[in-house]
Amino acid sequence: MFRSGYSKAAEELALRNVKLFREKGFKKIITICSGCYRTLKMDYPEVLGDVGFEVYHITEVISSLLEEKKIKLDEVAGG
């Protein structure tokens, strides 16, 4: 919505979402969608300031788990 020119509607939705995330006590959000990642990670803080949670793309999470040796590549690849 932010990039489609619906700034006001996007800001209202962002406010509702952040309020809900805070009420639920979310500290981290993991997304598989690059567009959602950008919106949550960059657009929300730009418009609302500190949103109170961290945002990660699933590839960041998998990479971190591989580096920490908490999972193995064959587990990720399903084989």
C-alpha positions in Angstrom: 0.0 0.0 0.0 2.9 2.4 0.8 4.4 1.9 -2.7 1.0 1.9 -4.5 0.2 5.5 -3.4 -2.2 4.6 -0.5 -0.1 6.3 2.2 -2.9 7.2 4.5 -4.5 3.7 4.4 -1.1 2.1 4.8 -0.3 4.2 7.8 -3.6 3.3 9.4 -3.0 -0.4 8.8 0.5 -0.1 10.2 -0.8 1.5 13.4 -3.4 -1.3 13.8 -0.8 -4.0 13.1 1.8 -2.6 15.5 -0.8 -2.2 18.2 -1.9 -5.8 17.8 1.7 -7.0 17.7 2.5 -5.1 21.0 -0.7 -6.4 22.6 0.3 -10.0 21.7 3.8 -9.4 23.1 5.6 -10.0 19.8 9.4 -9.3 20.0 10.4 -10.9 16.7 8.6 -11.3 13.4 9.8 -13.7 10.7 8.5 -13.3 7.2 8.9 -15.4 4.0 7.8 -12.5 1.8 10.4 -9.9 0.7 7.7 -7.2 0.3 6.4 -7.8 3.8 9.9 -7.9 5.1 10.6 -4.4 3.6 7.3 -3.0 4.8 7.7 -4.3 8.4 11.5 -3.7 8.7 11.8 -0.3 6.9 8.4 1.3 6.2 6.8 0.8 9.6 9.7 2.3 11.6 10.1 5.2 9.0 6.4 6.1 9.5 5.8 5.2 13.2 9.3 5.3 14.8 10.3 2.5 17.1 7.8 -0.3 16.6 9.1 -2.5 19.5 9.9 -5.6 17.6 12.6 -7.0 15.3 11.9 -8.2 11.8 13.8 -11.1 10.1 13.5 -12.7 6.7 13.4 -16.5 6.8 16.7 -16.6 4.9 18.4 -14.7 7.8 17.0 -17.1 10.3 18.1 -20.2 8.4 21.5 -18.7 7.8 21.9 -17.9 11.5 20.8 -21.5 12.5 23.3 -23.0 10.0 26.1 -20.8 11.3 25.3 -21.7 14.9 25.2 -25.4 13.8 21.7 -25.7 15.2 20.6 -27.2 11.9 22.3 -28.9 9.0 22.0 -28.0 5.3 20.5 -31.5 4.5 17.8 -30.8 7.1 16.9 -27.5 5.4 16.9 -29.1 2.0 14.6 -31.9 3.1 17.0 -34.6 2.5 
